[in-house]
Amino acid sequence: MSSPADPAPGLLAAHQIQALRDAGAIRSALPADGAAPVLQPASLDLRLGRRAWRVRASFLPGRSRTVLDGMAAQQADELDLERGVILEPGTVTVVELDDRLALPPGLRASANPKSSTGRIDVFTRVIADRARRFDTIEPGYAGPLYAEVSPRTFPVRVRAGSRLSQIRFTAGDARLDDAGHRALHAAEPLVAGAEPVIAEGVAVSIDLAGFDASGLVGYRAKRHTGVIDVDLVDALDPSDYWEAIHVRARRELILDPGEFYLLASKEAVRVPPGHAAEMTPFDPLVGEFRVHYAGFFDPGFGCAEVGGAGSRAVLEVRSRDVPFVLEDGQIVGRLVYERMSEPPRTLYGAVAGSNYQAQGLKLSKHFRKG
């Protein structure tokens, strides 16, 4: 088995991330809160810290500045998250994260919103000191992490300890090329049904044919709703926040600019135990819309052995500047698979907090079912 400082090439599994924590490469200030486990099979939930700043505009610090330097330049107002604050749509808040890193030279990290965060249209990304890119932490980085948080549709309540983002750690080259995707699908099918389209990943298409007798195909977010407390589970009435969309005769959907939709893939997705997957940004040359803020799939997602047979990818969709027609079966994104450094000891669906195993078209965990 490889050491925490020198893992085998690939994406680190939960037990390897825990070894990093034990070695001091990941440090937390807040006490353990007794909530759902922080670790998923190939990722670590990042907790918000106590300090936050309301800023006028998003920014990157660049090579010569820390994140605090950037906020000082904006004369940002400081907020205290100890008791919780409400973040309104359209605002930008930078929050100091509880976790600090001291990465070994051969290990890099990347972050993305948790699925529950993306499904309530909260745009968040992680910033490191002297970073030139969001959600990317270079090998050897030592210092604090911050989250930029900007609700787009719903007002949300957050507090110290809330989990909006997740981070994963990679040694060497983990991504599969097209030949690797084909070989993996031949050995362990990645999608159910028809042979997948593989080109820079596995193509994912939209389902506008209806999931059951009700003809449900998606949800559109309502405006001017109540607050969503990001730490509550199974607490809200979906009808207060969402308008159900049902199948049309032509099996198409016109996306209105600026509106937020939850749709689902036509394919049932599977992530084998030795791999993880990420939904890549959609090619803007094919359509003026964005798909899937929260694009990471842990090992075991969709696997029958942990109760995930038939799991769809739920897609967070927003049109940009013009109305856009989506048609049933249209390709809207691609899943890129990555090798694990070591097999995870527990798969997604077999750990607490695996809220979206065996999902069809599912709202975030904040909403009551049925």
Number of C-alpha atoms within 10 A of each C-alpha: 8 11 10 20 17 12 19 17 18 22 31 29 31 24 19 24 23 17 16 22 16 12 13 14 21 19 16 16 11 15 8 10 9 7 10 11 14 18 20 26 28 31 25 20 21 27 23 25 25 20 18 25 20 20 21 14 12 14 17 17 20 15 10 10 13 19 21 16 14 19 21 13 9 14 13 18 13 15 16 15 20 13 9 16 16 14 21 17 16 13 16 21 25 28 26 24 27 23 20 21 21 18 22 17 13 15 23 19 20 16 26 24 28 22 25 20 21 24 26 26 25 24 20 26 21 27 28 26 23 18 21 16 15 19 22 18 26 17 17 16 21 17 14 18 22 25 26 21 24 22 21 19 22 22 24 21 18 21 22 22 22 20 21 25 27 25 21 21 24 24 21 14 11 18 20 19 16 16 13 15 23 20 13 16 18 10 10 13 18 24 22 15 10 7 10 17 14 18 15 16 25 24 19 27 21 23 25 27 20 20 17 8 6 9 14 18 23 25 22 19 22 16 14 12 13 12 15 20 19 19 17 12 12 12 14 18 13 19 12 14 22 19 14 15 18 18 19 14 7 10 16 18 18 11 21 17 15 16 17 23 26 26 27 28 24 25 22 21 25 28 24 23 22 19 26 28 24 18 23 20 15 17 14 9 6 9 15 18 21 18 22 25 25 27 23 25 26 25 29 26 31 29 23 15 11 17 16 22 18 20 25 27 30 26 29 22 24 23 21 16 11 13 15 17 13 19 17 18 17 16 18 23 22 22 26 24 27 23 23 23 24 22 20 22 10 18 25 27 25 17 15 13 16 16 15 23 22 22 19 18 22 21 22 20 22 20 19 14 13 5
